[in-house]
Amino acid sequence: QVQLAESGGGLVQPGGSLRLSCAASGFTFSSMSWYRQTPGKERELVADIISINMMTNYADSVKGRFTISRDNAKNTVYLQMNSLKPEDTAVYYCSAVRYDNGMRYWGKGTLVTVSS
């Protein structure tokens, strides 16, 4: 059974930093990603990382501020978020694509609030 457990969300002031973590279990994953969603908007990709070569991809809105990384031994993906802005406020979801069948799985989400 696939499980994705996110942690690290919370309230932070503009300009601050947070690190999200997502521990995956159950299977091997070919890629892991972070998405975010705000009320009334579609879920959007924030960043993803390919397991085999560690190639990364970022949304334009977070380039230069966010960094995705992965510890393959722990099957854990991280999202380091710096220089946070109020518009980064959202529920952040961890997602992973299972290596053997290509199915995408989702975590329950963790709320990040950027406010003074």
C-alpha positions in Angstrom: 0.0 0.0 0.0 1.3 3.4 -1.0 1.6 6.0 1.7 2.8 9.6 1.3 3.2 11.5 4.6 3.8 15.2 4.4 5.1 17.4 7.2 6.6 20.8 7.7 3.7 23.2 6.9 2.8 26.1 9.1 2.6 29.9 9.4 5.6 32.0 8.3 6.1 35.7 7.8 6.8 37.0 4.3 10.5 36.6 3.5 10.8 33.6 5.8 11.6 29.9 5.0 10.0 26.5 5.5 11.0 23.0 4.6 8.4 20.5 3.7 9.1 16.8 3.8 7.3 13.8 2.3 8.1 10.3 3.3 6.9 7.7 0.8 6.5 4.0 1.5 5.1 0.9 -0.2 6.8 1.0 -3.6 9.6 2.5 -5.6 8.8 5.8 -7.4 10.1 7.1 -10.6 9.4 10.7 -9.8 8.2 12.7 -6.8 6.6 16.1 -6.9 5.2 19.0 -4.9 1.9 20.6 -6.0 -0.1 23.3 -4.4 -3.7 24.4 -4.5 -5.6 27.5 -3.2 -9.4 27.7 -3.0 -11.1 28.1 -6.4 -8.0 27.3 -8.3 -6.6 24.2 -10.0 -3.8 22.3 -8.4 -0.5 23.4 -9.9 2.9 21.8 -10.1 5.5 23.5 -7.9 8.5 21.2 -8.5 9.3 17.7 -9.4 12.4 15.5 -9.3 13.2 12.4 -11.4 14.6 9.5 -9.3 17.0 8.0 -11.7 19.0 11.2 -12.6 17.8 13.7 -10.1 16.7 16.1 -12.8 14.4 18.8 -11.4 11.7 21.1 -12.8 10.2 24.2 -11.2 7.2 26.4 -11.8 8.3 29.8 -13.0 6.8 31.4 -9.9 9.1 29.6 -7.5 12.4 29.4 -9.5 15.3 30.7 -7.5 13.3 30.5 -4.2 12.3 26.9 -3.8 14.5 23.8 -4.0 13.3 20.2 -4.4 15.6 17.4 -3.3 15.3 13.7 -2.6 16.9 11.2 -0.4 16.5 7.9 -2.3 17.6 5.8 0.6 14.8 7.2 2.8 12.3 7.5 -0.1 11.8 11.0 1.0 11.4 14.2 -0.9 11.9 17.7 0.4 10.9 21.2 -0.6 13.0 24.0 0.8 11.0 27.2 0.4 12.9 30.5 0.9 11.9 34.1 0.4 8.3 33.1 0.9 5.5 35.4 -0.4 1.9 35.7 0.6 1.0 34.3 -2.8 2.7 31.1 -1.8 0.0 30.5 0.7 -1.7 27.2 -0.3 -2.1 23.6 0.6 0.9 21.7 -0.6 0.6 18.2 -1.8 3.2 15.6 -2.2 2.8 13.3 -5.2 4.7 10.3 -6.5 4.6 8.2 -9.6 5.0 4.5 -9.0 7.9 3.0 -11.0 6.3 -0.2 -12.0 2.9 0.9 -13.3 3.0 4.6 -13.7 0.2 5.4 -11.3 0.3 8.7 -9.5 -0.4 8.9 -5.8 -1.1 11.9 -3.5 -0.6 12.8 0.0 -3.2 14.5 2.2 -1.6 17.9 1.9 0.0 20.3 4.4 -1.1 24.0 4.7 1.5 26.7 4.3 0.4 30.2 5.3 2.6 33.2 4.5 1.3 36.2 6.4 2.5 39.0 8.7 
